[in-house]
Amino acid sequence: MNTLLRADIIHNAYILRKLHPELRKGQAIIKVSYDIDKKKLDRVLSSEYDCFYDDSKIDMFLDKFCEE
């Protein structure tokens, strides 16, 4: 797993939520991931790893998205 990518996503999502507090953690994670790699994100969205609507899936999403 690419731990630097994971840390970067978490950090940028934190900053995004400071600017837009109406976003949940999962929504911010998805938005940041979109900016990093849209094609990879498309493969993960609408799967059991999608954390946009369910923050409890954030760790699973990050594991899958950050696979090398």
Buried (B, 14 or more C-beta within 10 A) or exposed (E): EEEEBBEBBBEBBEEBBEEEEEBBBBBBBBBBBEEBEEEBBEEBBEEEBBBBEBBEBBEBBBEBBBEE
